[in-house]
Amino acid sequence: CNGFSALRTDGWTAEGASEGASKQALAVARILAIALYQEELEVPMDIETAMERAMRLDYGIEFERFGTNDINIMYHLVTSYGLVVPVPFEIFDHVVLDEDGNAKVDPTFTQPKSLKKPYLVDPAIQLMCVWLLETGKRVKGKYGFLGETLLPFEALSTQIVGSAITAATTVAQEKRKRIQSILKDTLNMQPKSSSGKTDPDNRADPDNKTDHVQEAWDALEDVTPVSVWSDFVLNGMYHQQSAMSLNEPTIPTKPENFEEMTTAQVMEWMETEKNERLNAREARMRLNRWDGLETKQVDPNFGSNPRELISELDTLDGFDASCQETAVPTFDMDKKLTGGLLKMREACGHLEKTIRETEAPQFNPTKQNFCPSLTTVAEGSSNLADGYVSTAGVRKITDSAGKFVKSEVGFFTVCIQAKDYFDSSTIKYENIRKNRDRVYDSLLSITFGSNRLYCVASREDKLYLKKKYSGEAADGTSFYVGFPTDKSPLLTKSMDKLDERRRQSQKTDKNAYRITTRQDMNVVRNIVSWMRDSLDKINTQSRRGKENNENAGEMDQFEDEDAADDEEHDVEPDGNATRRDD
């Protein structure tokens, strides 16, 4: 509590809520960086050297400095906040005096040469830090930490990804992991491929598909996450106020016998289809549907100037939403989130301009105010993803000789589909493929940019990441990048507890009655009794007599048990089973 109080006081005494939120977010992000990215320490075996390092706390991780006064970082995290605990050097417990009275390490002591993790971050502290990133400026009040917050599976899995990327931006740039490494090596993600072949260059094949997931995954290999300022992000995770959905046009479906229809029959069918759509449009207009909906027609060259996205959006023409609802593909998105994303993309444009105007080889793109990644979760059900993590990233471009040429700043989003399935529930790959294809629709590039990675968060045994999917929905592409949440290095215990609360069979086992009628039980007992009497009449001297007796024993056992558990098979289901856990 004292550490939390000091963190709150230090953060919110800064000028302005945004600066206070930034300082607080930076502190908690660094604590998470220690939990995720600290490096192994070679323990000094000399007493003086060990004491000097233990006092300075200059080991384990090298942080990025945000401003000239950002010094003694680890010392403050340990001593001022008390939220990080250094692992003691064991040599201090094995100090003896030599013949001259000088302190030395006991010659018989053999300490391990290194500490794999020289700092400890308690799971409760990890949860508090993730929670503080999620709430942002909303926790400013005195009793803010006691308030309620929404962290269901969709939000928590999104926040873990966002926290891992945000924490990485606090590490010194030369030591910082690339975004793909954060997802792959830290969060244990990997693409889920399917059987079949794809050839992106073979556009003549109508069945050929581009592997968007694999392309997005490969694009993150050499991208370093960086911090760009956004006051919208400092409010914490954004819970969308309106549904996000991709609306596909309703196209008339030709009848099965269309090729055999006469011209008159075709004209009659077309007239019927036209009248149905006109009647539906008139009904929407009578109900005043979408009268308050603000619409935008985006030009093909939208975003050509990435530093003026908001002003360009304000000047776009609208259209009649009621009239055109089923005629053209449309994308519904929360207004505030749209503004927040476009402002972040503008910040990326300004950062790239600054890099170009500076002596690039000496320029450090992280020398600015700290700001977390943007995290948001969808409102209600969505035919896209459940959560989104957006961040700026820098890619260094070199020539054929490996010489640095320039830095490119991009905007990258991880789109997370949360599937907290248990027991017999399975991932429905046909639905996943449809959601994946929608995520890569060009309409989403208007707000999220062109760099989007589709991810599915679930338990490891539901993702089947070690084998290709070969069911009916297989199309030769990667279906998603799987995030095994039960293997997350962050909030492992919290995810386990959440799993226990969400598992339907566990909730039923601990909190429910299972009820039937005595009449039904008597019917079952009578059937079992009749079957046992029938078996007793069979000639027991036959070679199958022993088996019959065993069958009778099984019938006795049936009276005491409701049903045998299904035998488990190590075979990936095709996703057609009925879902019992949501």
C-alpha positions in Angstrom: 0.0 0.0 0.0 2.9 2.4 0.8 4.4 1.8 -2.6 1.1 2.3 -4.3 0.6 5.6 -2.3 4.0 6.9 -3.3 3.4 5.9 -6.9 0.1 7.8 -6.9 1.5 10.9 -5.2 4.6 11.2 -7.4 2.5 10.7 -10.5 -0.3 13.1 -9.9 1.7 16.0 -8.4 3.0 16.7 -11.9 1.5 19.5 -13.8 -1.7 18.4 -15.5 -3.5 15.1 -15.5 -1.8 13.9 -18.7 1.7 14.4 -17.4 0.7 12.7 -14.1 -0.8 9.8 -15.9 2.3 9.5 -18.1 4.6 9.4 -15.2 2.5 6.8 -13.4 2.2 4.7 -16.6 6.0 4.9 -17.1 6.7 3.6 -13.6 4.3 0.6 -13.8 5.4 -0.2 -17.3 9.0 -0.4 -16.0 7.9 -2.7 -13.3 6.3 -5.0 -15.9 9.5 -4.7 -18.0 11.5 -6.0 -15.0 9.1 -9.0 -14.7 9.3 -9.8 -18.5 12.7 -8.6 -19.8 15.3 -8.6 -17.0 18.6 -10.2 -17.9 20.7 -12.7 -16.2 23.3 -11.3 -13.7 26.8 -12.6 -13.3 27.2 -12.4 -9.5 30.4 -10.6 -8.4 32.5 -12.9 -6.1 34.4 -9.9 -4.7 32.8 -8.4 -1.6 33.5 -4.7 -2.4 32.3 -5.1 -6.0 29.2 -6.9 -4.9 28.4 -4.3 -2.3 28.9 -1.5 -4.8 26.5 -3.1 -7.4 23.9 -4.0 -4.7 23.9 -0.3 -3.6 23.7 1.1 -7.1 21.1 -1.4 -8.4 22.5 -0.9 -11.9 22.1 -4.4 -13.2 19.4 -6.7 -14.6 17.9 -4.3 -17.1 18.8 -1.1 -18.9 16.0 1.4 -19.2 15.3 4.1 -21.8 15.6 7.6 -20.3 12.6 9.9 -21.0 14.1 13.3 -20.2 17.4 14.5 -18.6 16.0 14.1 -15.1 15.0 10.5 -15.6 17.9 9.0 -13.6 18.5 6.4 -10.8 15.5 4.5 -12.2 15.9 1.1 -10.6 16.8 2.7 -7.3 13.5 4.6 -7.1 11.5 1.6 -8.1 13.0 -0.4 -5.3 13.5 2.1 -2.5 10.8 4.8 -3.2 7.9 2.5 -4.3 9.0 -0.9 -2.9 7.3 -2.7 -5.7 10.4 -4.5 -6.9 12.5 -6.7 -4.7 16.2 -7.4 -5.5 17.3 -11.0 -5.0 20.0 -10.9 -2.2 23.6 -11.9 -3.1 24.3 -15.0 -1.1 28.0 -14.1 -0.6 26.9 -11.6 2.1 25.8 -14.6 4.2 29.2 -16.3 3.8 31.7 -13.5 4.8 34.5 -14.5 7.2 37.6 -12.8 8.5 41.1 -13.8 7.4 44.2 -13.9 9.7 44.6 -10.1 9.4 41.0 -9.4 10.3 39.9 -8.5 6.7 36.6 -9.6 5.4 36.6 -12.2 2.6 34.3 -14.8 1.1 34.4 -18.2 2.8 36.6 -20.3 0.6 34.3 -23.3 1.1 31.3 -21.3 -0.3 30.3 -22.0 -3.9 27.6 -19.7 -5.0 25.9 -20.1 -8.4 27.8 -17.9 -10.9 24.6 -16.1 -12.1 21.1 -15.1 -11.1 18.7 -15.8 -13.9 16.2 -13.3 -12.5 17.9 -10.8 -10.1 14.6 -9.1 -9.3 11.3 -10.3 -8.0 7.9 -8.8 -9.0 5.1 -10.3 -7.0 2.0 -11.5 -9.0 -0.2 -9.2 -7.0 2.1 -6.3 -8.0 1.9 -7.4 -11.7 -1.9 -7.4 -11.5 -1.9 -3.9 -9.9 0.4 -2.6 -12.7 -1.7 -4.0 -15.5 -4.8 -2.6 -13.7 -3.2 0.9 -13.5 -2.4 0.8 -17.3 -6.0 -0.3 -17.9 -7.6 2.5 -15.9 -5.3 5.4 -16.8 -6.5 8.8 -15.6 -9.8 7.3 -14.4 -8.1 6.2 -11.1 -7.1 9.7 -10.0 -9.5 9.9 -7.1 -8.4 9.1 -3.5 -10.3 5.8 -3.4 -9.8 5.0 -7.1 -8.0 1.7 -6.5 -11.0 0.4 -4.6 -13.3 1.1 -7.5 -14.7 -1.5 -9.9 -13.0 -2.3 -13.2 -14.0 -4.7 -16.1 -11.3 -7.3 -16.7 -13.1 -10.3 -18.3 -11.1 -12.6 -20.5 -11.4 -10.4 -23.6 -10.1 -7.4 -21.8 -7.4 -9.2 -19.8 -5.9 -11.1 -22.7 -5.8 -7.8 -24.7 -4.3 -5.9 -21.8 -1.5 -8.6 -21.4 -0.5 -8.1 -25.0 -0.7 -4.3 -24.6 1.3 -4.4 -21.4 4.1 -6.6 -22.9 4.5 -4.1 -25.8 4.2 -1.0 -23.6 6.8 -2.5 -21.1 9.2 -3.1 -24.0 9.2 0.6 -24.9 10.7 1.4 -21.5 13.8 -0.7 -22.3 16.8 1.0 -23.8 16.5 1.0 -27.6 19.6 -1.0 -28.3 18.4 -3.7 -25.8 14.8 -3.6 -26.8 13.0 -6.6 -28.4 11.3 -6.4 -31.8 7.5 -6.7 -31.8 7.6 -10.2 -33.3 10.0 -11.3 -30.6 7.8 -9.9 -27.9 4.8 -11.9 -29.2 6.8 -15.1 -30.1 9.5 -15.4 -27.4 7.8 -13.6 -24.5 4.1 -14.4 -25.0 4.7 -17.8 -26.7 2.6 -16.9 -29.8 3.0 -18.6 -33.2 1.0 -18.8 -36.4 -1.6 -21.5 -36.9 -1.3 -22.7 -40.5 -3.7 -24.9 -42.5 -3.2 -27.5 -45.2 -3.1 -26.6 -48.8 -1.0 -24.4 -51.0 -1.1 -20.7 -51.7 0.8 -18.6 -54.2 0.3 -14.9 -53.7 1.8 -14.2 -57.2 -0.7 -16.5 -58.9 -3.6 -14.0 -59.2 -5.1 -16.0 -62.1 -6.2 -18.7 -59.7 -9.6 -17.7 -58.3 -9.2 -20.0 -55.3 -5.8 -18.6 -54.4 -5.6 -16.5 -51.3 -2.9 -14.3 -49.8 -1.7 -15.4 -46.4 -2.4 -12.1 -44.7 -1.6 -13.5 -41.2 1.8 -14.8 -42.2 2.6 -11.6 -44.0 1.7 -9.5 -41.0 3.7 -11.8 -38.7 6.8 -11.5 -40.9 6.5 -7.8 -41.2 6.9 -7.5 -37.4 10.3 -9.3 -37.4 12.4 -6.1 -37.6 10.1 -3.5 -36.0 11.0 -1.9 -32.7 8.1 -0.6 -30.6 8.4 3.1 -29.7 6.3 5.5 -27.7 4.3 8.3 -29.4 2.2 10.8 -27.4 -1.6 10.4 -27.2 -3.8 12.0 -24.6 -6.6 9.6 -25.6 -4.4 6.6 -24.7 -3.6 8.0 -21.2 -7.3 7.5 -20.3 -6.5 3.8 -20.2 -8.1 0.9 -22.0 -11.0 2.2 -24.1 -14.3 0.3 -23.8 -16.1 1.1 -27.0 -19.5 2.8 -26.7 -20.8 1.4 -30.0 -20.5 -1.9 -31.8 -17.7 -2.3 -34.3 -18.8 -4.3 -37.3 -18.1 -4.8 -41.0 -21.4 -4.7 -42.9 -21.4 -6.6 -46.2 -23.9 -5.7 -49.0 -26.8 -7.9 -49.6 -26.3 -9.3 -53.1 -29.2 -11.1 -54.7 -28.6 -14.9 -54.9 -29.3 -16.5 -58.3 -31.8 -19.3 -58.2 -30.5 -22.8 -58.7 -32.2 -23.1 -62.1 -31.1 -19.6 -63.2 -29.4 -20.9 -66.4 -32.6 -22.6 -67.5 -34.9 -19.7 -66.9 -36.4 -17.8 -69.8 -36.0 -14.1 -70.3 -39.4 -13.4 -68.9 -38.7 -15.5 -65.7 -35.4 -13.6 -65.2 -37.1 -10.3 -65.5 -39.7 -11.3 -63.0 -37.1 -12.5 -60.6 -35.2 -9.3 -60.9 -38.4 -7.2 -60.3 -39.2 -9.2 -57.2 -35.7 -8.7 -55.8 -35.9 -4.9 -56.5 -39.2 -4.5 -54.9 -38.1 -6.4 -51.7 -35.2 -4.0 -51.4 -37.3 -0.9 -52.0 -39.8 -2.1 -49.4 -37.1 -2.7 -46.9 -35.6 0.7 -47.5 -39.0 2.4 -47.1 -39.5 0.5 -43.8 -36.2 1.8 -42.5 -37.0 5.3 -43.5 -40.4 5.1 -41.8 -38.7 4.0 -38.6 -36.2 6.9 -38.9 -33.4 4.3 -38.7 -29.9 5.8 -38.8 -31.2 9.4 -38.8 -28.5 10.3 -36.2 -25.7 8.3 -37.7 -22.8 10.3 -39.1 -21.5 8.9 -42.3 -18.2 9.4 -44.3 -17.3 8.6 -47.9 -13.5 8.0 -47.9 -11.6 8.9 -51.0 -8.9 6.5 -52.4 -6.1 8.9 -51.5 -7.2 9.3 -47.9 -4.1 9.3 -45.6 -1.7 10.5 -48.3 -0.6 13.1 -45.7 -0.4 11.1 -42.5 0.0 14.3 -40.4 -3.5 15.6 -41.3 -5.8 12.6 -40.9 -8.3 14.3 -38.5 -8.8 17.4 -40.6 -9.2 15.3 -43.7 -11.8 13.1 -42.0 -13.8 16.2 -41.1 -14.1 17.3 -44.7 -15.3 14.0 -46.1 -18.8 13.8 -47.7 -21.5 11.8 -46.1 -24.2 9.5 -47.6 -27.8 8.3 -46.9 -27.2 5.4 -44.4 -30.9 4.2 -44.6 -30.9 4.2 -48.4 -27.5 2.6 -48.9 -27.5 0.2 -45.9 -27.5 -3.0 -47.9 -26.1 -1.7 -51.2 -22.4 -1.0 -50.3 -19.9 -2.5 -47.8 -19.6 -0.3 -44.7 -17.6 -0.2 -41.5 -19.2 0.9 -38.2 -16.7 2.2 -35.6 -16.8 4.2 -32.4 -16.2 8.0 -33.0 -13.9 8.5 -30.0 -11.8 5.5 -30.9 -11.6 6.6 -34.6 -10.2 10.0 -33.4 -7.8 8.3 -31.0 -6.4 6.0 -33.7 -6.1 8.7 -36.3 -4.3 11.0 -33.8 -1.8 8.3 -33.0 -1.2 7.7 -36.7 -0.7 11.5 -37.1 1.9 11.3 -34.2 3.7 8.5 -36.2 3.8 10.8 -39.2 5.2 13.7 -37.2 7.9 11.4 -35.7 9.0 10.2 -39.1 9.2 13.8 -40.3 11.3 14.6 -37.2 13.6 11.7 -38.0 14.1 12.9 -41.6 14.9 16.4 -40.5 17.5 15.2 -37.9 20.9 13.6 -38.5 19.3 10.1 -38.7 22.3 7.9 -37.5 22.5 9.8 -34.2 18.8 10.3 -33.7 17.0 8.3 -31.0 13.3 8.2 -31.7 12.3 7.4 -28.1 13.6 10.7 -26.6 10.2 12.1 -25.9 7.4 11.8 -23.3 6.3 8.3 -22.5 2.9 7.0 -23.5 1.5 3.5 -23.4 0.1 1.5 -26.4 -3.5 2.0 -27.3 -5.7 -0.8 -26.0 -9.5 -1.2 -26.7 -12.2 -3.8 -26.4 -15.3 -4.1 -28.5 -18.8 -3.3 -27.3 -21.0 -6.4 -27.2 -20.6 -8.9 -30.0 -18.5 -8.1 -33.1 -18.0 -9.8 -36.4 -14.3 -8.7 -36.3 -12.1 -9.1 -33.2 -12.7 -8.6 -29.5 -9.7 -6.5 -28.5 -7.1 -4.4 -30.2 -3.5 -3.3 -29.3 -2.1 -0.5 -31.4 1.5 0.8 -31.2 4.0 2.8 -33.2 7.1 1.0 -34.5 10.3 1.9 -36.1 12.1 -0.1 -38.8 15.7 0.7 -39.7 16.4 0.6 -43.4 19.9 -0.4 -44.6 21.5 -0.7 -48.0 23.0 -3.9 -49.5 26.2 -3.4 -47.5 24.3 -3.2 -44.2 24.8 0.6 -43.9 22.0 2.5 -42.2 19.9 4.5 -44.6 16.9 5.8 -42.8 14.2 5.0 -40.2 10.6 4.3 -41.2 7.8 4.8 -38.6 4.7 2.6 -38.9 1.5 2.0 -37.1 0.8 -1.6 -36.1 -2.2 -3.3 -34.5 -2.7 -6.7 -33.0 -6.4 -7.8 -33.4 -7.3 -10.3 -30.6 -10.1 -12.8 -30.8 -10.7 -14.1 -27.3 -11.9 -17.7 -27.0 -12.0 -18.8 -23.4 -13.1 -22.4 -24.2 -13.1 -25.3 -21.7 -14.1 -29.0 -21.6 -15.5 -30.1 -25.0 -15.8 -26.6 -26.5 -13.7 -26.2 -29.6 -12.7 -23.4 -31.9 -15.0 -23.1 -34.9 -12.6 -22.6 -37.8 -15.2 -21.6 -40.3 -16.2 -18.7 -38.1 -12.6 -17.8 -37.3 -11.7 -17.7 -41.0 -14.6 -15.3 -41.7 -13.6 -13.0 -38.9 -10.0 -13.1 -40.1 -11.0 -12.2 -43.6 -13.0 -9.3 -42.3 -10.1 -8.0 -40.2 -8.0 -7.7 -43.3 -10.7 -5.9 -45.3 -9.4 -2.6 -46.7 -12.1 -0.6 -44.9 -10.2 -1.2 -41.6 -7.1 0.3 -43.0 -8.7 3.7 -42.9 -8.5 3.8 -39.1 -6.1 1.0 -38.0 -3.6 1.4 -40.9 -2.4 -1.4 -43.1 -0.3 -3.4 -40.6 -2.8 -5.6 -38.8 -2.1 -9.0 -37.2 -5.1 -11.3 -36.4 -4.6 -13.3 -33.2 -6.7 -15.8 -31.2 -6.3 -15.9 -27.4 -7.2 -19.2 -25.8 -5.8 -22.1 -23.8 -2.9 -24.0 -25.3 -4.9 -27.2 -25.7 -7.6 -25.4 -27.8 -5.2 -23.7 -30.2 -3.3 -26.8 -31.4 -0.4 -24.6 -32.6 2.0 -27.5 -33.2 0.0 -29.0 -36.1 -1.6 -27.7 -39.2 -5.3 -27.5 -39.4 -6.7 -29.8 -42.0 -10.4 -29.6 -41.6 -13.1 -28.5 -44.0 -12.3 -24.8 -43.6 -8.6 -25.3 -44.5 -7.6 -23.0 -47.4 -3.8 -23.2 -47.3 -3.3 -20.0 -45.3 -2.6 -19.2 -41.7 -5.8 -18.9 -39.7 -4.4 -16.8 -36.9 -1.5 -16.3 -34.6 -2.3 -18.2 -31.4 -1.8 -16.7 -28.0 -1.8 -19.5 -25.3 -3.0 -17.5 -22.3 -2.3 -20.3 -19.9 1.4 -20.0 -20.9 1.6 -16.3 -20.4 4.6 -15.2 -18.3 2.5 -12.2 -17.1 -0.4 -12.7 -14.7 -0.1 -16.5 -14.8 -1.9 -17.0 -11.5 -4.5 -14.5 -12.4 -5.3 -16.2 -15.7 -5.5 -19.6 -13.8 -8.0 -18.1 -11.3 -10.0 -16.6 -14.2 -10.0 -20.0 -15.9 -11.4 -21.6 -12.8 -14.2 -19.0 -12.6 -15.0 -19.3 -16.3 -14.9 -23.2 -16.6 -18.5 -24.3 -16.8 -18.0 -27.8 -15.4 -16.1 -26.4 -12.4 -18.9 -23.8 -11.7 -21.5 -26.6 -12.0 -19.5 -29.0 -9.8 -19.1 -26.5 -7.0 -22.3 -24.4 -7.1 -25.2 -26.4 -8.6 -27.7 -29.1 -7.8 -28.3 -31.9 -10.4 -31.9 -32.9 -10.1 -34.0 -35.7 -11.6 -37.2 -37.6 -10.6 -37.5 -40.8 -8.6 -39.8 -42.1 -11.3 -37.1 -41.8 -14.0 -34.5 -43.4 -11.7 -36.9 -46.3 -11.1 -37.3 -46.8 -14.8 -33.5 -47.0 -15.2 -33.2 -49.4 -12.4 -35.9 -51.7 -13.8 -34.2 -51.7 -17.2 -30.9 -52.6 -15.6 -32.5 -55.3 -13.5 -34.2 -56.9 -16.5 -30.9 -56.9 -18.5 -29.1 -58.6 -15.6 -31.8 -61.3 -15.2 -31.6 -62.0 -19.0 -27.9 -62.4 -18.8 -28.2 -64.8 -15.9 -30.3 -67.1 -18.1 -27.6 -67.5 -20.7 -25.6 -70.7 -20.6 -22.6 -69.8 -18.4 -20.6 -72.9 -19.6 -20.0 -71.4 -23.1 -16.7 -69.7 -23.8 -18.4 -66.4 -23.6 -19.8 -67.1 -20.2 -17.0 -65.2 -18.5 -17.6 -62.2 -20.7 -21.3 -62.3 -19.9 -20.6 -62.3 -16.2 -18.3 -59.3 -16.6 -21.1 -57.6 -18.5 -23.4 -58.3 -15.6 -20.9 -56.7 -13.4 -20.8 -53.7 -15.6 -24.6 -53.4 -15.3 -24.2 -53.3 -11.5 -21.7 -50.5 -11.8 -24.1 -48.6 -14.1 -26.6 -48.4 -11.2 -24.0 -46.3 -9.2 -22.7 -44.1 -12.0 -24.5 -41.6 -14.2 -22.3 -42.1 -17.3 -18.8 -42.9 -18.2 -16.5 -40.0 -19.3 -15.8 -39.8 -22.9 -12.4 -41.2 -23.9 -10.0 -38.3 -24.8 -8.2 -38.4 -28.2 -5.3 -36.3 -29.2 -7.0 -35.3 -32.4 -7.9 -31.7 -33.3 -11.7 -31.3 -33.6 -13.1 -29.5 -36.6 -14.9 -27.0 -34.6 -18.4 -28.4 -35.2 -19.1 -29.4 -31.6 -21.8 -27.4 -29.8 -20.3 -24.8 -27.6 -21.2 -25.0 -24.0 -19.0 -22.4 -22.4 -19.1 -18.7 -23.4 
